Amino acid sequence: MQSISDLMAEAPLLDGMDQTSFDLLAGCAQNVHYGEDQLVLTEGGPADHFYLIRKGNVFVEVDLPGRGGVVLEALGPGDVLGVSWLIPPYKNTFDARAGGEVSAIRFDAVCIRTKCDADPALGYSMYQRFSGVIRQRLQSARIRLLDLYSLNVD
């Protein structure tokens, strides 16, 4: 059986992180599992966790009037789920649903924010790592919304 640190070491987000910071994060982490169609995040709900997906797929969805839930992005092994934990008011901006059996490492956001406040090096490292994720997600959402808009133009 692998330790949480062993599982975390497989995550691209944490590549190159110094051991002290890595160990601080491990104290806020646990291995979790979700079944098919289970909600992992709920839009408007508290952003009290973020996830490193280990196995399976998670679909990030937005509810569009008249169309229901529309998938903005499919996330899989190695991807990060949940960036709203980092930005006040700490509310999820999308739903996220398991697309089958999912295994992930879940991080307690309050624990991480507290450790980031106490250790500026950890805080800076997390902001650097998540700013890249946020940039990528904004670009993906932009492209997906352009695709959705073009479907409605005809």
QUIZIDA-V105757 format. One record per residue. N is the residue number from 1. OMEGA is omega in whole degrees, -180 to 180 (NA if undefined). NEAR is the number of other C-alpha atoms within 10 Angstrom. Layout:
# QUIZIDA-V105757
n->N omega->OMEGA near->NEAR
n->N omega->OMEGA near->NEAR
This chain:
# QUIZIDA-V105757
n->1 omega->-178 near->4
n->2 omega->175 near->7
n->3 omega->178 near->11
n->4 omega->177 near->15
n->5 omega->177 near->15
n->6 omega->179 near->11
n->7 omega->179 near->16
n->8 omega->-178 near->24
n->9 omega->179 near->15
n->10 omega->-173 near->14
n->11 omega->179 near->17
n->12 omega->-179 near->13
n->13 omega->-174 near->18
n->14 omega->178 near->17
n->15 omega->175 near->12
n->16 omega->179 near->9
n->17 omega->179 near->15
n->18 omega->-173 near->12
n->19 omega->-180 near->9
n->20 omega->179 near->11
n->21 omega->179 near->18
n->22 omega->-180 near->17
n->23 omega->177 near->13
n->24 omega->179 near->16
n->25 omega->-178 near->21
n->26 omega->179 near->19
n->27 omega->-179 near->15
n->28 omega->-171 near->18
n->29 omega->172 near->22
n->30 omega->178 near->17
n->31 omega->-178 near->17
n->32 omega->180 near->14
n->33 omega->178 near->17
n->34 omega->177 near->18
n->35 omega->-179 near->15
n->36 omega->179 near->14
n->37 omega->178 near->14
n->38 omega->177 near->16
n->39 omega->177 near->15
n->40 omega->176 near->21
n->41 omega->178 near->24
n->42 omega->179 near->17
n->43 omega->-180 near->15
n->44 omega->179 near->12
n->45 omega->-179 near->13
n->46 omega->178 near->15
n->47 omega->-175 near->24
n->48 omega->177 near->20
n->49 omega->162 near->25
n->50 omega->-169 near->23
n->51 omega->167 near->23
n->52 omega->-176 near->27
n->53 omega->180 near->24
n->54 omega->-177 near->22
n->55 omega->177 near->16
n->56 omega->-178 near->19
n->57 omega->175 near->20
n->58 omega->-180 near->29
n->59 omega->176 near->22
n->60 omega->-172 near->23
n->61 omega->172 near->21
n->62 omega->180 near->18
n->63 omega->178 near->13
n->64 omega->179 near->9
n->65 omega->179 near->7
n->66 omega->-178 near->6
n->67 omega->-178 near->8
n->68 omega->-179 near->10
n->69 omega->179 near->13
n->70 omega->-180 near->14
n->71 omega->175 near->18
n->72 omega->-176 near->20
n->73 omega->173 near->16
n->74 omega->179 near->15
n->75 omega->-179 near->19
n->76 omega->-177 near->19
n->77 omega->-179 near->18
n->78 omega->-179 near->16
n->79 omega->178 near->20
n->80 omega->174 near->21
n->81 omega->176 near->22
n->82 omega->175 near->25
n->83 omega->-176 near->21
n->84 omega->178 near->20
n->85 omega->-172 near->21
n->86 omega->-170 near->21
n->87 omega->177 near->9
n->88 omega->15 near->8
n->89 omega->176 near->10
n->90 omega->176 near->18
n->91 omega->177 near->20
n->92 omega->-179 near->20
n->93 omega->180 near->19
n->94 omega->166 near->20
n->95 omega->173 near->22
n->96 omega->-173 near->26
n->97 omega->176 near->23
n->98 omega->179 near->23
n->99 omega->-175 near->19
n->100 omega->177 near->15
n->101 omega->-178 near->15
n->102 omega->170 near->22
n->103 omega->-178 near->20
n->104 omega->170 near->25
n->105 omega->-180 near->22
n->106 omega->179 near->19
n->107 omega->177 near->22
n->108 omega->-174 near->18
n->109 omega->179 near->21
n->110 omega->177 near->16
n->111 omega->-179 near->16
n->112 omega->180 near->25
n->113 omega->178 near->16
n->114 omega->180 near->11
n->115 omega->177 near->18
n->116 omega->178 near->20
n->117 omega->-178 near->12
n->118 omega->-177 near->11
n->119 omega->-177 near->13
n->120 omega->179 near->11
n->121 omega->176 near->14
n->122 omega->179 near->22
n->123 omega->180 near->18
n->124 omega->179 near->13
n->125 omega->-180 near->16
n->126 omega->178 near->20
n->127 omega->177 near->15
n->128 omega->-177 near->11
n->129 omega->-177 near->15
n->130 omega->177 near->17
n->131 omega->175 near->14
n->132 omega->178 near->12
n->133 omega->-179 near->18
n->134 omega->178 near->16
n->135 omega->180 near->11
n->136 omega->-179 near->12
n->137 omega->178 near->15
n->138 omega->179 near->12
n->139 omega->178 near->12
n->140 omega->180 near->14
n->141 omega->179 near->15
n->142 omega->-180 near->13
n->143 omega->-179 near->13
n->144 omega->179 near->15
n->145 omega->174 near->13
n->146 omega->176 near->11
n->147 omega->180 near->11
n->148 omega->-180 near->13
n->149 omega->-179 near->11
n->150 omega->176 near->10
n->151 omega->-178 near->9
n->152 omega->-176 near->7
n->153 omega->-176 near->6
n->154 omega->NA near->5
